[in-house]
């Protein structure tokens, strides 16, 4: 029998979180402002969600649209925010910063990750905008706590990135490829069989959990449909 697949759902608030858990989500990605593709939520939001659900939470550390960390003052501000979020109950995070050349911003990453105190974290879809994703993986391999890459395989989404995802899954365990591949970004249920056959066992949904759009909350029924489909592929 295949390993049970992890289902991560984007949550903007308590209502989303409760519905996602009810539908069978294993983990939530907590963000605000999806018009900017997901920014850092407030400490109050994190505390409210932590009190409302029992599943794992990963909290976005992203101050603005795009993948730049900003200047050193911006980085220090994000470090302070990370501390506030940890005090609010956050113990897992999502982050990822690139320079203008598409290379990982190692100085910013090392400073922020160093402030997380060993918390587990996901490098998000900045990998899909990287100049060289293989080189990025190897450059980040020794950062403490990094256990997951959220990726569609391509900036355009899973339709275009599927060959890359399958190729990277085949390299699982090689240097730079020890982390979990969490597939998200234009992910549909019809992508799942090929991804599961390749050994991928973590999936991330946002819009798919909201059949009525981002201005409506997560649908427990929509999440349950994904849970059932993933469980069927795990059998």
C-alpha positions in Angstrom: 0.0 0.0 0.0 1.3 3.5 -0.8 1.9 6.0 1.9 -1.1 8.3 2.7 -0.7 11.5 0.8 -0.5 14.8 2.6 -3.1 17.4 1.7 -2.3 21.0 2.5 -5.0 23.7 2.1 -4.5 27.5 2.0 -6.4 29.2 4.8 -7.0 32.9 5.2 -8.9 32.8 8.5 -10.6 30.6 11.2 -13.6 29.7 9.0 -11.3 28.4 6.2 -9.2 26.5 8.7 -12.2 24.8 10.4 -13.7 23.8 7.0 -10.4 22.5 5.7 -9.8 20.3 8.8 -13.4 19.0 8.6 -12.8 18.1 4.9 -9.7 16.0 5.7 -6.8 18.4 5.3 -3.6 17.4 7.0 -2.0 20.8 7.1 -2.8 24.5 6.4 -0.8 27.2 4.8 -1.7 30.4 6.5 -1.6 33.6 4.3 -3.4 36.9 3.8 -4.0 38.9 0.6 -4.3 36.4 -2.2 -4.4 39.3 -4.7 -0.7 39.5 -4.0 -0.4 35.7 -4.2 -0.2 35.2 -0.4 1.5 37.4 2.2 2.3 37.1 5.9 -0.9 36.9 8.1 -1.2 38.8 11.4 -0.1 37.2 14.7 -3.8 37.5 15.8 -4.9 35.5 12.8 -2.4 32.8 13.5 -3.3 32.6 17.2 -7.0 32.4 16.3 -6.5 29.5 13.8 -4.1 27.7 16.2 -6.8 27.8 18.9 -9.5 26.6 16.4 -7.9 23.5 14.8 -5.5 20.7 15.7 -3.8 20.1 12.4 -0.3 21.4 11.4 0.0 25.0 10.3 2.7 26.5 8.0 2.7 30.3 8.1 3.8 32.4 5.2 6.8 34.8 5.6 6.4 37.1 2.6 6.1 40.8 3.0 5.2 41.9 -0.5 4.2 40.5 -3.9 7.2 39.0 -5.8 10.1 37.0 -4.4 12.5 39.8 -3.2 13.3 40.0 0.5 14.0 43.7 0.2 16.9 45.6 1.8 18.5 44.6 5.2 16.0 46.7 7.1 13.2 44.7 5.4 14.9 41.5 6.4 15.2 42.5 10.0 11.6 43.5 10.0 10.6 40.1 8.8 12.8 38.5 11.5 10.8 40.5 14.1 7.5 39.4 12.5 8.7 35.8 12.6 9.3 36.1 16.3 5.8 37.6 16.9 4.3 34.7 14.9 6.2 32.1 17.0 4.9 33.7 20.1 1.4 33.4 18.6 1.8 29.6 18.2 3.5 29.3 14.8 6.1 26.5 14.7 6.3 25.9 10.9 6.8 28.4 8.1 6.8 29.0 4.4 9.3 31.3 2.7 11.7 31.8 -0.2 13.6 34.7 -1.6 15.4 35.3 -4.9 17.6 38.1 -6.1 17.0 40.0 -9.3 19.2 37.4 -11.2 16.9 34.5 -10.2 19.5 33.2 -7.8 18.5 32.4 -4.1 19.1 35.4 -1.8 21.2 33.4 0.6 22.0 36.3 2.9 18.4 37.0 3.5 17.5 33.3 3.7 20.2 32.5 6.2 19.3 35.5 8.4 15.6 34.6 8.5 16.0 30.9 8.9 18.5 31.5 11.7 15.8 33.3 13.6 13.3 30.4 13.3 15.2 28.3 15.9 15.1 25.0 13.9 11.4 25.3 12.9 10.5 23.2 9.9 9.7 25.2 6.8 8.8 25.1 3.1 10.6 26.8 0.3 7.7 28.1 -1.7 7.1 28.5 -5.5 10.0 30.9 -5.8 11.8 27.8 -7.0 9.6 27.9 -10.1 11.1 31.4 -10.9 14.7 30.4 -10.2 17.4 30.8 -12.8 18.5 27.2 -12.1 16.3 25.1 -9.8 18.9 22.3 -9.5 21.5 24.7 -8.3 19.1 26.4 -5.9 18.3 23.1 -4.3 22.0 22.4 -3.7 22.7 25.9 -2.4 19.8 25.6 0.1 20.4 22.0 1.1 22.1 22.7 4.4 19.7 25.4 5.7 18.2 24.1 9.0 14.6 23.1 9.0 14.1 23.0 5.2 12.0 19.9 4.6 9.7 20.8 1.7 9.6 22.5 -1.7 6.2 23.8 -2.9 6.4 23.7 -6.6 4.4 23.3 -9.8 7.5 22.4 -11.8 7.1 25.6 -13.8 6.1 29.2 -13.3 3.0 28.6 -15.5 1.7 25.7 -13.4 1.5 21.9 -13.2 0.4 21.5 -16.8 3.7 22.8 -18.0 5.8 21.6 -15.1 4.7 18.0 -14.9 7.8 16.6 -16.7 10.0 18.5 -14.3 8.1 17.3 -11.3 8.4 13.7 -12.4 12.1 14.0 -13.2 12.7 15.6 -9.7 10.7 12.8 -8.0 13.0 10.3 -9.7 16.0 12.0 -8.0 14.5 11.8 -4.5 17.3 11.2 -2.0 20.1 12.7 -4.0 22.0 15.6 -2.6 19.6 18.6 -2.8 16.7 16.3 -3.4 16.1 15.0 0.1 13.1 17.3 0.8 9.5 16.5 0.2 8.0 17.7 -3.1 4.7 19.4 -2.3 2.9 20.0 -5.6 0.7 23.1 -6.0 0.0 25.7 -8.6 -2.6 24.9 -11.2 -2.9 21.4 -9.7 -6.0 19.4 -10.7 -7.3 16.0 -9.7 -6.4 14.6 -13.1 -2.7 15.3 -12.4 -2.7 13.2 -9.3 -2.4 9.6 -10.7 0.8 10.3 -12.6 2.3 12.2 -9.7 1.4 9.4 -7.2 2.9 6.8 -9.6 6.1 8.8 -9.5 6.1 8.6 -5.7 5.0 12.1 -4.9 2.8 12.1 -1.8 2.1 15.8 -0.9 -0.4 18.1 -2.5 -1.3 21.8 -2.0 -4.6 23.4 -3.0 -6.0 26.9 -2.8 -8.6 27.8 -5.4 -9.7 24.1 -5.7 -10.9 24.3 -2.2 -13.1 27.3 -3.0 -15.5 26.4 -5.8 -17.2 29.8 -5.5 -14.0 31.9 -5.6 -11.5 33.5 -3.3 -14.2 35.8 -1.9 -15.9 32.8 -0.3 -14.5 30.5 2.4 -13.0 27.1 2.0 -15.6 24.3 1.2 -15.3 21.3 3.4 -17.0 19.3 0.7 -14.4 20.3 -1.9 -11.6 19.4 0.4 -13.2 16.1 1.1 -13.3 15.4 -2.6 -9.6 15.8 -2.7 -9.1 13.7 0.4 -11.1 10.9 -1.1 -9.2 11.1 -4.4 -5.8 11.1 -2.7 -6.8 8.2 -0.4 -8.0 6.3 -3.4 -4.7 6.7 -5.1 -2.9 5.6 -1.9 -4.8 2.3 -1.8 
